[in-house]
Amino acid sequence: MKKTLRRILALASACALTLSLAACSGSGSGTGSGDDSGNNGGDSGNVSSKDLESMTAQELSVLMGNGINLGNTMEAADQTRPGDYADHDVTYFETLWSQPVTTQEMIHDMKASGLDTIRIPVAWTNTMHYEDGDYTIAPEYLARVKEIVDYAYAEDMFVIVNDHWDGDWWGLYGAKDASKREMAETIYKEMWTQIAEYFKDYDAHLIFEGGNEEIGDRLNDIGNVNIVDGNTLSKDELYAKANEINQTFVDLIRSTGGNNETRFLLIPGYGTDITQTLDSRWHMPTDTVEGKLFLSVHYYTPWSYCGSSGSSTWGTKRNYEEMNTIMKNLSAYTDQGYGIIIGECGVLPTSNGEMKPNWNLWYDNFFANCDLYNYVPVLWNTGDILNKNTHSWIDDSVKDFLLANSYDSQSSFSADEIKANAETVIADGLAAAPETFDTDQKLAGDGTAIAWIMWDSQDWNIVYSVGDTYDPDSKTAGVVATDVEVTGEGTYTIGLDFTGTDAGLSRSTAFSAIGIANAEELFPGYVINIKEILINGEPYKMNGRNYTSSDDGLCTRSNLYNEWVGSIPDDARTAAGGLTGCSPTVIDNQTVGDIETIEITFDYLPGADGISTNDANSKN
């Protein structure tokens, strides 16, 4: 589906010329100026710059093919920003996170592997001293980003430039101090004004992305040294602020003139999370031109498999159905006429530098979904998948896969043929998938209530079935779980044994909770009352009382350690009705230490009748 438009446009374009390296970087004064000659910004299959500018975002997504990130490079951030930036080499920040200086050859490697788009994350405040009221981006820094953009133009690639994490300055939006909130607004506007002015003559190959994962919950971050009073925004306020920031971005870029008046813009979804972006509280901004907006989301699902070394494999029917459902749901935005770029995605290597088992199944199904719905996948890479020093891939089969699924390799197929092939790949993958890899485990798909312990170790290397959907296959190899069927009121014991893993233990916990699948429907209003926790066989004294709640209205949950819950939720309940002393962190992950085994015994019983949360609080 992505590949046919290129051939049609190539035939229709009478003025297209091929971009040479000299044309791209020779003048240094505005590569890709977007004149009618079509010789700026690459040939894109003999499609001129003028043709690109006349396209919609959905049409351009066809030409963008597949992409890759220049990760941990220009977005490497130093919150201290030592001294005068002029005292440092221009590559000081670029190499701060152990990455090499970017070269033309590195970008060529990406293009030669069938990748037509590169995303360049950038930390622009590295050279700002905004605390002192100076919002100037150092000219040398802008020039270095331009140099890398020009490398990509020389390879006939599309380029995405954003502001990325950037030392967590985004948390200023959630500060109590009004002056800090105003500072956040000024940083954002001054930053994008300078970027837009600097690159305003670049043609449609260059796409601006208004932010990254920060435009969502992370507007409440307090990690930055300049934010000591953050985390003040409610969820509704976070959604409202995210919408406001995205509208500011579009309005500001358009106001700077030049090619920015019609430039393609990439709008970060809420935290770039697909599910939260589909929430009715979030919406795409309005624009003065039609069809020029892309939506940016990320896909690392499940994170325990894609992003950490926790889950050992992927490929059950549940895994396939989850991916297919999420990708289909995302098409609600293509149905509205927007292009979609999945700006980060992929299965990251293990800590041993190897591709994970069944990575090819994940990639096959994911790329097929992208072809089916016309999404642009942009792989995350920090030199662990494509080594920028040795110019080699972690595994030759990864490069072979990308070449086989590249823009050029599918150019001989029609759009209908590519879509039909994608549907076949998706259907065949699902049909061949097993229900489970672990035949000893119970399944909750038939409406059974199963109790288990969700678990992430503090180093994220040990995992067991994290999330509201019970999935005993989502685990680190060697973890032995004691999960039980819940049939109603009674006392139950569940547990995890980590001694069979490579590490032989779990390094404390980064997240943990008791879950009971389907219990909100089967046993509405019931509560989990923890009687005893045994860690390494010894009784553990809880840090507060546990409470019962539900995130999805289906799975009953009681948090053991959840640092992301800032306050007791409105639907929290206990056996007696009161919430005094309740905590989402009944396990203290700073003192609990290494865990070989954990066993939890709890009573499951009806909650207090007729007592609302607010009434109960007033009685305590």
Secondary structure, 3 states (H helix, E strand, C coil): CCCHHHHHHHHHCCCCCCCCHHHHHCCCCCCCCCCCCCCCCCCCCCCCHHHHHCCCHHHHHHHHCCEEECCCCCCCCCCCCCCCHHHCCCCCCCCCCCCCCCCHHHHHHHHHCCCCEEEECCCHHHHCEHHHCECCCCHHHHHHHHHHHHHHHHCCCEEEEECCCHHHHHHHHHCCCHHHHHHHHHHHHHHHHHHHHHCCCCCCCEEEECCCCCCCHHHHCCCCCCCCCCCCCCHHHHHHHHHHHHHHHHHHHHHCCHHHHCCCEEEECHHHCHHHHCCCCCCCCCCCCCCCEEEEEEECCCHHHHCCCCCCCCCCHHHHHHHHHHHHHHHHHHCCCCEEEEEEECCCCCCCCCCCCCHHHHHHHHHHHHHHHCEEEEECCCCCCEECCCCEECCHHHHHHHHHCCCCCCCCCCHHHHHHHHHHHHHHHHHHCCCCCCCCCCCCCCCCCEEEEEEECCCCCCEECCCCCCCCCCECCCCEEECEECCCCEEEEEEEECCCCCCCCEECCCEEEEEECCHHHHCCCEEEEEEEEEECCEECCCCCECCEECCCCCCEEEEEECCCCCCCCCCCECCCCCCCCECCCCCCCCCCCEECEEEEEEEEEECCCCCCHHHHHHHC
